[in-house]
Amino acid sequence: MKKILVPTDFSEQAENALKVAAQLAKAHGAEIYLLHILEIPLNEIDPMSSRSDLPEAVFFMKLAHRRFENIMNSSYLDGIVVHETVDFNEIFKGVFHACNKHNIDLVIMGSNGVSGLKEMLIGSNTEKVVRTSEVPILVVKKEHLSFKVNNIVFASDFQEENKSAYKKAIAFAEIFKAKVHLLLVNTPNKFITSDLANKRMQNLASSTNFSNFTSNIYNDVTIEKGIMNFSESIHADVIAMSTHGRQGISHFFNGSISEDLVNHAKRPVITFKI
């Protein structure tokens, strides 16, 4: 983990994400790419011209750089290489392009835990960023003075297609030397036998040499509640899950379950593309 991208709208939530990124950067010798998105069409702005159809764009560009300067003076960034970048794009496209351009290993986003990323990443934008990203997305809800990851819940239906995401989750866990708790949630509408559930979990687990894990079947009224309640019961530090990229969430996390967890779970959530 050498390059971390942090999208920012300069809100408190975005700074919470940056503080987590700073801790990881110091611990692993990583660089931080701080990205601010201006949702103004780039072709509307001609910096070589004395006039502009959108003069407010120039104002917001200068404002962004002033805010960058204030952030750079934060003591928690001392000793870290931080790159500032401003992009004109839709938010999820800007994050996607920045990841490709800079070969990003991890994206860390801040969330207020209710309606997505305040001001910058709200509503469907959060789900779009999570769904379209090729790299892992870590969403944090609050300030972490000491970001430690000892226990990770990897929630899935453990179908074969989740194997690649599982391997990525294991690689993330190994960075922190964390224990992984495999979790399959049974609900009245999505029920499988314990025997089948255990076979699925063991099949994925056997795809790596990682041995620091537990297998768990949890019954609840919904998948989302089951994940959150189980995570609470073991005091998990992070909830991990897989996504299908542009195809949406895997058929375990169908509909809006990914966005619901990103918005509603108290704990940090990390997603890995299948």
C-alpha positions in Angstrom: 0.0 0.0 0.0 2.0 2.9 -1.3 -0.5 5.3 -2.8 -3.7 6.4 -1.0 -6.4 8.6 -2.6 -8.5 10.8 -0.4 -11.4 12.7 -2.1 -12.2 15.9 -0.2 -14.8 18.6 -0.1 -12.9 20.1 2.9 -15.7 19.0 5.3 -15.2 17.5 8.7 -16.0 14.1 7.4 -13.4 14.4 4.6 -10.8 15.4 7.2 -11.6 12.3 9.3 -10.7 10.3 6.2 -7.5 12.2 5.7 -6.5 11.6 9.3 -6.9 7.9 8.8 -5.0 8.1 5.5 -2.2 10.0 7.3 -1.9 7.2 9.9 -1.7 4.5 7.3 0.8 6.6 5.2 3.1 7.0 8.1 2.9 3.3 9.1 3.5 2.0 5.6 5.5 4.7 3.9 2.7 5.7 1.5 2.0 8.9 -0.3 -1.4 10.6 -0.2 -3.2 12.0 -3.2 -5.7 14.6 -2.0 -8.4 15.1 -4.7 -11.0 17.9 -4.9 -13.7 17.6 -7.5 -15.4 20.7 -9.1 -18.4 19.5 -11.0 -18.0 22.1 -13.7 -17.4 21.1 -17.3 -13.8 21.5 -18.2 -14.6 22.6 -21.7 -16.4 25.6 -20.4 -13.2 27.0 -18.9 -10.4 28.6 -21.0 -7.6 29.7 -18.7 -5.8 31.4 -21.6 -8.7 33.7 -22.3 -9.5 37.0 -20.6 -13.1 35.9 -20.3 -14.9 32.8 -19.2 -18.4 31.6 -19.6 -18.1 30.3 -16.0 -16.0 32.8 -14.1 -17.0 31.3 -10.8 -15.0 28.2 -11.8 -11.8 30.2 -11.5 -12.9 31.5 -8.1 -13.6 28.0 -6.8 -10.3 26.8 -8.2 -8.4 29.4 -6.3 -10.5 28.7 -3.2 -9.7 25.0 -3.4 -6.0 25.8 -3.5 -6.2 28.0 -0.5 -8.0 25.3 1.4 -5.3 22.8 0.3 -2.7 25.1 1.7 -4.5 25.2 5.1 -4.7 21.4 5.2 -1.0 21.0 4.3 -0.2 22.9 7.5 -1.9 20.3 9.6 0.5 18.7 12.0 -0.9 15.2 11.3 0.5 15.4 7.8 4.1 16.2 8.9 6.6 14.0 7.1 4.1 12.7 4.5 4.3 13.3 0.8 0.9 14.8 -0.1 -0.1 15.6 -3.7 -2.9 18.0 -4.3 -5.1 17.8 -7.4 -8.3 19.5 -8.6 -10.4 17.9 -11.3 -13.4 19.0 -13.3 -15.7 16.0 -13.6 -18.5 14.0 -12.1 -17.4 12.8 -8.7 -17.3 9.1 -9.3 -15.6 9.6 -12.7 -13.0 11.9 -11.1 -12.1 9.3 -8.5 -12.0 6.5 -11.1 -9.7 8.5 -13.4 -7.4 9.6 -10.5 -7.0 6.0 -9.4 -6.0 5.0 -12.9 -3.7 8.0 -13.5 -1.8 7.6 -10.2 -2.0 3.8 -9.8 -3.8 4.2 -6.4 -3.8 1.2 -4.0 -6.6 2.4 -1.7 -9.3 5.1 -1.6 -10.4 6.5 1.7 -13.6 8.5 1.9 -15.3 10.2 4.9 -19.0 9.8 5.6 -21.4 11.3 8.1 -22.9 7.8 8.4 -26.4 8.9 7.4 -26.7 10.3 3.9 -23.3 9.6 2.3 -20.4 12.0 2.0 -21.6 15.5 3.1 -21.8 18.0 0.3 -19.3 16.3 -2.0 -20.3 12.7 -2.0 -24.0 12.4 -1.3 -26.8 10.1 -2.2 -26.1 7.9 -5.3 -22.6 9.4 -5.6 -21.4 7.3 -2.7 -22.8 4.1 -4.3 -21.4 5.1 -7.7 -17.9 5.6 -6.3 -18.0 2.2 -4.5 -19.6 0.4 -7.5 -17.2 1.8 -10.2 -13.9 1.7 -8.4 -11.3 -0.8 -9.4 -9.4 -0.4 -6.2 -10.6 -0.9 -2.6 -12.7 1.8 -1.0 -12.5 2.4 2.7 -15.3 4.6 4.1 -14.9 6.0 7.6 -17.6 7.5 9.7 -15.8 9.4 12.5 -12.5 10.6 13.7 -10.0 7.8 14.6 -7.2 9.1 16.8 -5.7 5.7 16.5 -6.8 3.7 13.5 -6.2 0.0 14.4 -7.6 -3.0 12.6 -7.6 -6.1 14.7 -10.9 -7.7 13.6 -12.4 -7.6 10.1 -15.8 -9.0 9.2 -15.9 -10.3 5.7 -19.6 -10.7 4.9 -20.6 -12.6 1.7 -22.8 -15.3 0.3 -19.5 -17.1 -0.4 -20.3 -18.0 -4.0 -17.4 -18.8 -6.2 -17.4 -15.4 -7.8 -16.4 -13.8 -4.5 -13.1 -15.6 -4.4 -11.1 -12.7 -6.0 -12.6 -10.2 -3.5 -11.9 -12.5 -0.7 -8.2 -12.7 -1.7 -8.1 -8.9 -1.7 -9.7 -8.7 1.7 -7.1 -11.2 3.0 -4.3 -9.1 1.6 -5.7 -6.1 3.4 -6.0 -8.1 6.7 -2.4 -9.2 6.4 -1.2 -5.6 6.3 -2.6 -5.2 9.8 -2.1 -8.7 11.0 -5.9 -8.8 11.7 -8.2 -11.7 12.2 -10.9 -12.2 9.6 -14.4 -13.3 10.6 -16.2 -14.9 7.7 -19.9 -14.1 7.9 -22.9 -15.5 6.1 -26.2 -13.9 7.2 -29.3 -16.1 7.0 -32.7 -14.3 6.7 -36.2 -15.7 6.2 -36.1 -14.8 2.5 -32.5 -15.8 1.9 -31.9 -19.0 3.9 -29.4 -21.8 3.3 -28.5 -24.7 5.5 -25.6 -24.6 7.9 -23.9 -27.4 6.0 -24.0 -25.6 2.7 -22.9 -22.3 4.3 -19.9 -23.9 5.9 -18.9 -25.7 2.7 -19.0 -22.4 0.8 -16.9 -20.6 3.5 -14.4 -23.4 3.6 -14.1 -23.3 -0.2 -13.2 -19.7 -0.3 -10.9 -20.0 2.7 -9.0 -22.8 1.0 -8.1 -20.5 -1.9 -5.4 -18.8 0.3 -3.0 -19.9 3.0 -4.5 -17.5 5.5 -5.4 -19.3 8.7 -6.3 -16.5 11.1 -10.1 -16.6 10.5 -13.3 -17.8 12.0 -16.5 -19.0 10.2 -19.8 -17.6 11.3 -23.5 -18.1 10.4 -25.8 -15.4 11.8 -29.6 -15.3 11.7 -31.4 -11.9 11.4 -34.4 -10.3 9.8 -32.3 -8.6 7.0 -28.8 -9.0 5.7 -27.9 -5.5 6.6 -29.0 -5.8 10.2 -27.3 -9.1 10.5 -24.0 -7.7 9.4 -24.2 -4.7 11.7 -25.4 -6.8 14.7 -22.7 -9.5 14.3 -20.0 -6.8 13.9 -21.2 -5.1 17.0 -21.1 -8.4 18.9 -17.5 -9.0 18.2 -16.4 -5.3 18.3 -15.2 -5.5 14.7 -13.0 -2.7 13.5 -13.9 -2.9 9.8 -16.7 -4.5 7.7 -15.5 -5.8 4.3 -17.7 -6.8 1.4 -17.5 -7.4 -2.4 -19.0 -5.4 -5.2 -19.6 -6.3 -8.9 -18.3 -3.0 -10.3 -20.6 -1.6 -12.9 -22.9 -4.6 -12.6 -23.9 -3.5 -9.1 -23.5 -5.5 -6.0 -23.2 -9.3 -6.1 -26.4 -11.2 -5.7 -25.8 -11.4 -2.0 -25.6 -7.7 -1.7 -28.4 -6.9 -4.2 -30.3 -3.7 -4.5 -29.0 -1.0 -2.2 -27.4 -3.1 0.5 -23.9 -1.7 -0.2 -25.0 1.9 0.0 -27.1 1.1 3.1 -24.1 -0.3 4.9 -21.8 2.5 3.8 -24.4 5.0 5.1 -25.8 3.2 8.2 -23.0 1.1 9.7 -21.2 2.8 12.6 -17.9 1.0 11.7 -15.6 1.7 8.7 -16.7 -0.3 5.6 -14.2 -1.4 2.9 -15.3 -2.8 -0.5 -13.4 -4.9 -2.9 -14.4 -5.4 -6.6 -15.1 -8.9 -7.8 
